[in-house]
Amino acid sequence: MAKALAKASVPIGAATVFPILFAISIVHLLNDTMQSTVSALFPILRDSMHLSYKQIGFIAFAMNVTAAVIQPLIGSLADRRPRPYILPVGVAFTLVGVIALALAPAYVYLVMAVMLIGIGSAIFHPESSRVAYMAAGGKRGLAQSIFQVGGNIGGALGPIMSAAIFVPLGQISVLWFTIAAVAAMTIQFYVARWYSENKLQPRPASAKSKAAAGVKKSALLSRNQVIAAISVLVFLVFTKHIYMSSISSYYSFYLIDYFGVSVQHAQLFLFAFLAASAAGTFFGGPLADRYGRRNIIWFSILGTAPFSILLPYCNLTWSAVMCVCAGFVLSSAFSIIVVFAQELLPGKVGLVSGLFFGLAFGIGGLGSAVLGWIADSTSIEHMMKLTAYLPLLGIFAILLPKDERVRAA
């Protein structure tokens, strides 16, 4: 690893630094695997601590909102003064949170433990996304996809861990994930060393060409146009993650209640959705680099609509097919949205990363709570049918400026 990272010390923007991208992707996998232990433990905690659904919902809310609030602050501070060695510090918070989660004797300690995990994620995501931007070279879509696919794979392991580890071994088995935390911290020290040696600088160019490019860019997009484009991206993230929450939080319950499948089988269906989401995340970036970010964002969200709308009206087999297709298509958008926003505000890479990852966490937590209330008030089938139309709002992607107007010089 050390030799690979030494070779990776090349000027920012000169080439794509794959050793760094794969390193932070592995850490993202480990980080989100540890984070997914929280939701994977819910069935165990509900029975062992006699928790209500409201209490379980608040655990998820506490972790996600903690991460959502802190991430933009971390990103903004990094833009002003990069702090490379905050990367392993973030994993250290997650390590303490995992230990506390495994040993928590009561509900209040569970909430405190997941908040520590939330703080760890809040530090990790904007800074690591910034590293991906630095290491991207000319392949920013691919770089974000490599970074984010690790997180998607880590999240997809939640249902598997629930069935294979936590059900037979119980809450204390979370301690095994301290090994993942130590491994992640070790890798982050190497990444931090590369980060400290390669500050985020403009791409090599003469002062004259830089000035000309800056004038041209400012003429192409006004401040109001940038604000409008960021607002559209925020709205698209909102619609995407509300629908993702409906599937990740409630699809298994829909299968159990509507089709009568077992809990174990429902978890396998959910795993298939999350695995398809990971694949979509990986392929979305390279496709955007080739066919344009705006085009793939538009296709990704709006293109999910046929699958999402048909899903609640299908039998079990076709419901699973629609769910997998929806996960693959919809998840191809997020890495591209982050890159698009970073290129709209190239001097605020950390803030943009923190804002959009924070939104993803916050909307996920709030969305789960609101959708749960709708399901309780009506039925889970009605809630699934209602959220099925959210991807149609992807039509607003047509309001985004064309790629050549926003791509950083």
C-alpha positions as a printed Julia matrix, in Angstrom:
409×3 Matrix{Float64}:
   0.0     0.0     0.0
   2.76    2.46    0.93
   4.57    1.93   -2.37
   1.36    2.36   -4.32
   0.6     5.61   -2.57
   4.11    6.87   -3.12
   3.68    6.31   -6.83
   0.36    8.11   -6.6
   2.01   11.4    -5.69
   1.42   13.19   -8.94
   0.19   16.72   -9.58
  -3.52   17.21   -9.03
  -5.39   17.09  -12.31
  -2.49   15.5   -14.24
  -3.82   11.93  -14.1
  -6.39    9.78  -12.37
  -4.8     8.41   -9.18
  -6.43    4.99   -8.97
  -4.55    3.72   -5.86
  -6.04    6.58   -3.83
  -9.51    6.11   -5.32
  -9.53    2.4    -4.51
  -8.16    3.1    -1.02
 -10.94    5.52   -0.11
 -13.51    3.24   -1.74
 -12.4     0.4     0.54
 -12.63    2.71    3.55
 -16.08    3.8     2.37
 -17.1     0.14    2.24
 -15.8    -0.47    5.77
 -17.34    2.76    7.09
 -20.79    2.1     5.68
 -20.64   -1.55    6.73
 -20.13   -0.37   10.31
 -22.89    2.19    9.87
 -25.28   -0.44    8.5
 -24.88   -2.46   11.71
 -27.33    0.0    13.27
 -30.29   -0.84   11.05
 -29.24   -4.5    10.88
 -29.53   -4.67   14.67
 -33.08   -3.3    14.79
 -34.83   -6.72   14.9
 -32.5    -7.82   17.72
 -32.86   -4.59   19.72
 -36.64   -4.55   19.33
 -36.9    -7.93   21.03
 -34.08   -7.66   23.58
 -34.91   -4.12   24.77
 -38.64   -4.21   23.94
 -38.4    -1.11   21.76
 -41.34    0.42   19.94
 -41.23    1.33   16.25
 -41.16    4.97   17.33
 -38.02    4.36   19.4
 -36.39    2.43   16.56
 -37.22    5.27   14.19
 -35.63    7.79   16.56
 -32.39    5.77   16.63
 -32.12    6.07   12.84
 -33.17    9.72   13.02
 -30.51   10.55   15.64
 -27.69    9.02   13.59
 -28.75   10.5    10.26
 -29.52   14.0    11.5
 -26.24   14.17   13.45
 -24.39   13.34   10.24
 -26.56   15.68    8.15
 -25.94   18.73   10.36
 -22.19   18.27   10.8
 -21.17   17.32    7.25
 -21.58   20.76    5.61
 -19.62   22.33    8.49
 -16.75   19.87    8.05
 -16.75   20.45    4.29
 -16.72   24.23    4.66
 -13.83   24.12    7.15
 -11.86   21.86    4.79
 -12.3    24.37    1.96
 -10.77   27.09    4.12
  -7.98   24.97    5.55
  -7.54   21.32    4.52
  -6.94   18.99    7.46
  -5.66   15.69    6.03
  -5.32   13.86    9.32
  -8.95   14.42   10.23
  -9.61   11.38    7.98
  -8.49    8.75   10.53
 -10.06   10.83   13.31
 -13.45   10.35   11.66
 -12.99    6.57   11.69
 -11.93    6.78   15.35
 -15.34    8.28   16.22
 -17.0     5.41   14.35
 -14.84    2.89   16.23
 -15.92    4.28   19.61
 -19.54    4.32   18.42
 -19.38    0.67   17.33
 -17.96   -0.4    20.7
 -20.63    1.61   22.52
 -23.35    0.08   20.32
 -22.2    -3.46   21.1
 -22.13   -2.81   24.86
 -25.09   -0.42   25.25
 -27.23   -1.68   28.17
 -30.18    0.67   27.65
 -31.96    2.77   25.04
 -30.33    6.09   25.89
 -26.87    4.57   25.4
 -27.94    3.23   22.01
 -28.86    6.75   20.92
 -25.53    8.13   22.14
 -23.65    5.32   20.35
 -25.32    5.92   16.98
 -24.69    9.66   17.3
 -20.96    8.9    17.59
 -21.23    6.77   14.44
 -23.04    9.7    12.81
 -20.2    12.06   13.74
 -17.69    9.62   12.25
 -19.62    9.49    8.99
 -19.98   13.28    8.99
 -16.2    13.67    9.11
 -15.53   10.86    6.64
 -17.83   11.67    3.71
 -17.02   15.3     2.75
 -13.27   14.94    3.27
 -13.07   11.64    1.4
 -15.22   12.99   -1.43
 -12.78   15.89   -1.63
  -9.92   13.39   -1.93
 -11.8    11.66   -4.76
 -12.09   15.03   -6.53
  -8.36   15.6    -6.09
  -7.44   12.15   -7.39
  -9.91   12.18  -10.29
  -7.78   13.81  -12.98
 -10.12   14.22  -15.94
 -12.43   11.38  -14.85
 -14.48   12.97  -12.11
 -17.6    10.92  -12.75
 -15.64    7.66  -12.61
 -13.76    8.83   -9.5
 -16.95    9.62   -7.58
 -18.46    6.31   -8.68
 -15.44    4.35   -7.44
 -15.61    6.21   -4.14
 -19.35    5.81   -3.67
 -19.71    2.21   -4.81
 -17.73    1.15   -1.75
 -20.36    2.78    0.45
 -23.19    1.17   -1.49
 -21.65   -2.27   -1.09
 -21.15   -1.65    2.63
 -24.78   -0.61    3.01
 -25.95   -3.66    1.05
 -24.29   -5.94    3.59
 -26.77   -4.87    6.3
 -29.5    -7.43    5.52
 -26.9   -10.2     5.16
 -25.31   -9.31    8.51
 -28.72   -9.3    10.18
 -29.51  -12.83    9.02
 -26.03  -14.36    9.31
 -24.44  -12.65   12.32
 -26.73  -10.64   14.57
 -29.67  -13.05   14.77
 -27.56  -16.02   15.98
 -24.93  -14.08   17.98
 -26.79  -11.04   19.27
 -25.86   -7.41   19.97
 -22.41   -8.18   21.39
 -21.29   -9.53   18.0
 -21.01   -5.92   16.77
 -17.62   -5.9    18.51
 -16.23   -7.91   15.59
 -16.59   -4.78   13.47
 -13.87   -3.05   15.46
 -11.51   -4.99   13.17
 -13.04   -3.15   10.21
 -12.56    0.16   12.03
  -8.87   -0.5    12.71
  -8.31   -1.5     9.08
 -10.1     1.65    7.9
  -8.0     3.86   10.19
  -4.79    2.31    8.85
  -5.76    2.99    5.24
  -6.87    6.53    6.11
  -3.43    7.34    7.54
  -1.92    6.47    4.15
  -4.56    8.49    2.32
  -4.01   11.43    4.68
  -0.29   11.38    3.91
  -1.02   11.59    0.17
  -3.61   14.29    0.86
  -1.11   16.4     2.82
   1.42   16.16   -0.03
  -1.09   17.01   -2.76
  -3.13   20.05   -1.9
  -6.12   20.84   -4.09
  -4.75   23.18   -6.74
  -6.01   24.35  -10.12
  -5.02   22.24  -13.11
  -1.67   23.19  -14.66
  -2.14   26.16  -16.94
  -0.63   29.54  -17.61
  -1.83   32.54  -15.65
  -3.17   34.08  -18.84
  -5.2    31.01  -19.79
  -6.54   30.71  -16.25
  -7.69   34.32  -16.28
  -9.31   33.89  -19.68
 -11.05   30.71  -18.57
 -12.33   32.45  -15.44
 -13.78   35.34  -17.43
 -15.39   32.95  -19.9
 -16.9    30.84  -17.13
 -18.3    33.83  -15.24
 -19.86   35.06  -18.46
 -21.49   31.7   -19.12
 -23.09   31.24  -15.69
 -24.25   34.07  -13.48
 -24.49   33.77   -9.71
 -28.27   33.41   -9.92
 -27.93   30.66  -12.53
 -25.54   28.76  -10.28
 -27.96   29.11   -7.34
 -30.83   27.92   -9.53
 -28.84   24.89  -10.72
 -27.82   23.96   -7.16
 -31.48   24.29   -6.1
 -32.55   21.88   -8.85
 -29.87   19.4    -7.78
 -31.02   19.64   -4.15
 -34.61   18.99   -5.25
 -33.51   15.96   -7.28
 -31.58   14.57   -4.3
 -34.73   15.07   -2.21
 -36.95   13.09   -4.6
 -34.32   10.37   -5.1
 -33.69    9.72   -1.43
 -37.34    9.82   -0.38
 -38.02    7.03   -2.86
 -34.86    5.17   -1.79
 -36.07    5.39    1.82
 -39.42    3.89    0.89
 -37.63    0.82   -0.5
 -34.73    0.45    1.93
 -36.91    0.95    5.03
 -40.26   -0.55    4.07
 -40.01   -2.82    1.02
 -39.27   -5.86    3.18
 -42.36   -5.12    5.31
 -44.39   -4.72    2.11
 -43.27   -8.17    0.95
 -44.04   -9.72    4.34
 -47.5    -8.15    4.67
 -48.63   -8.26    1.04
 -47.06  -11.5    -0.21
 -46.58  -13.38    3.07
 -42.86  -14.07    2.6
 -40.62  -14.83    5.58
 -38.36  -12.26    7.19
 -35.27  -14.05    5.84
 -36.61  -14.05    2.27
 -37.61  -10.39    2.54
 -34.04   -9.54    3.58
 -32.73  -11.29    0.46
 -35.02   -9.18   -1.74
 -33.75   -6.05    0.01
 -30.16   -7.17   -0.49
 -30.84   -7.59   -4.23
 -32.13   -4.0    -4.38
 -29.1    -2.64   -2.51
 -26.67   -4.68   -4.63
 -28.31   -3.33   -7.8
 -27.96    0.16   -6.34
 -24.23   -0.42   -5.84
 -23.87   -1.54   -9.46
 -25.8     1.5   -10.67
 -23.56    3.81   -8.66
 -20.46    2.32  -10.26
 -21.67    2.53  -13.85
 -23.26    5.97  -13.52
 -19.99    7.89  -13.32
 -18.29    6.46  -16.44
 -21.53    6.83  -18.42
 -21.72   10.48  -17.38
 -18.1    11.07  -18.39
 -18.99    9.73  -21.83
 -22.56   10.94  -22.45
 -22.76   14.01  -20.22
 -23.68   14.54  -16.57
 -26.94   16.37  -17.27
 -28.14   13.62  -19.62
 -27.44   10.8   -17.18
 -28.99   12.68  -14.22
 -32.13   13.22  -16.27
 -32.22    9.6   -17.45
 -31.41    8.15  -14.03
 -34.23    9.75  -12.04
 -36.94   10.02  -14.68
 -35.96    6.63  -16.13
 -36.77    5.0   -12.8
 -40.46    5.94  -13.1
 -41.65    3.0   -15.28
 -40.2     0.5   -12.81
 -41.32    2.3    -9.65
 -44.89    2.83  -10.9
 -45.3    -0.79  -12.0
 -43.75   -2.27   -8.85
 -46.81   -2.08   -6.49
 -49.05   -3.73   -9.11
 -46.8    -6.72   -9.9
 -46.74  -10.23   -8.5
 -43.86  -11.25   -6.23
 -41.43  -12.22   -9.0
 -42.02   -9.16  -11.15
 -42.06   -6.93   -8.08
 -38.51   -8.08   -7.35
 -37.48   -7.48  -10.98
 -38.95   -3.96  -10.93
 -37.26   -3.22   -7.61
 -33.83   -4.32   -8.85
 -34.2    -2.31  -12.07
 -35.34    0.77  -10.13
 -32.38    0.47   -7.76
 -29.86    0.17  -10.59
 -31.2     3.09  -12.65
 -31.91    5.46   -9.76
 -28.59    4.97   -7.99
 -26.58    5.94  -11.05
 -27.47    9.59  -10.38
 -26.0    10.52   -6.99
 -22.28   10.43   -7.77
 -22.98   12.5   -10.9
 -25.06   15.03   -8.96
 -22.16   15.53   -6.53
 -19.66   16.06   -9.38
 -22.07   18.41  -11.19
 -22.42   20.52   -8.03
 -18.65   20.49   -7.42
 -18.1    21.85  -10.92
 -20.7    24.56  -10.36
 -18.77   25.65   -7.25
 -15.18   24.5    -7.9
 -13.75   26.54   -5.03
 -16.05   24.91   -2.48
 -15.55   21.2    -3.08
 -15.71   20.3     0.61
 -18.82   22.38    1.28
 -20.62   20.9    -1.73
 -19.69   17.35   -0.73
 -20.79   17.95    2.85
 -24.04   19.58    1.75
 -25.1    16.79   -0.6
 -23.98   13.9     1.6
 -25.64   15.68    4.53
 -28.85   16.0     2.52
 -28.71   12.31    1.67
 -28.4    11.39    5.35
 -30.97   13.91    6.56
 -33.58   13.13    3.93
 -33.08    9.42    4.54
 -33.8     9.83    8.25
 -36.71   12.24    7.89
 -38.13   10.34    4.92
 -38.23    7.09    6.86
 -40.1     8.78    9.7
 -42.67   10.49    7.46
 -43.24    7.42    5.32
 -43.7     5.32    8.45
 -46.39    7.74    9.63
 -48.13    7.48    6.24
 -47.97    3.68    6.35
 -49.43    3.64    9.88
 -52.18    6.1     8.91
 -53.19    4.28    5.71
 -51.37    1.09    4.74
 -47.92    0.11    3.59
 -49.36   -0.74    0.17
 -50.82    2.77   -0.15
 -47.49    4.3     0.87
 -45.63    2.25   -1.77
 -48.09    3.34   -4.46
 -47.82    6.99   -3.39
 -44.01    7.15   -3.48
 -43.9     5.29   -6.81
 -44.58    8.55   -8.65
 -41.69   10.5    -7.1
 -39.2     9.64   -9.9
 -41.45   11.51  -12.36
 -40.12   14.68  -10.74
 -36.81   13.9   -12.45
 -38.21   15.89  -15.39
 -36.91   18.99  -13.57
 -33.37   17.9   -14.52
 -34.1    19.52  -17.87
 -33.65   22.87  -16.09
 -29.98   22.13  -15.4
 -27.41   23.96  -17.55
 -25.5    21.97  -20.15
 -22.26   20.33  -19.1
 -19.94   22.58  -21.08
 -21.27   25.61  -19.21
 -20.44   24.26  -15.77
 -17.36   22.09  -16.22
 -14.49   23.6   -14.26
 -11.58   25.01  -16.22
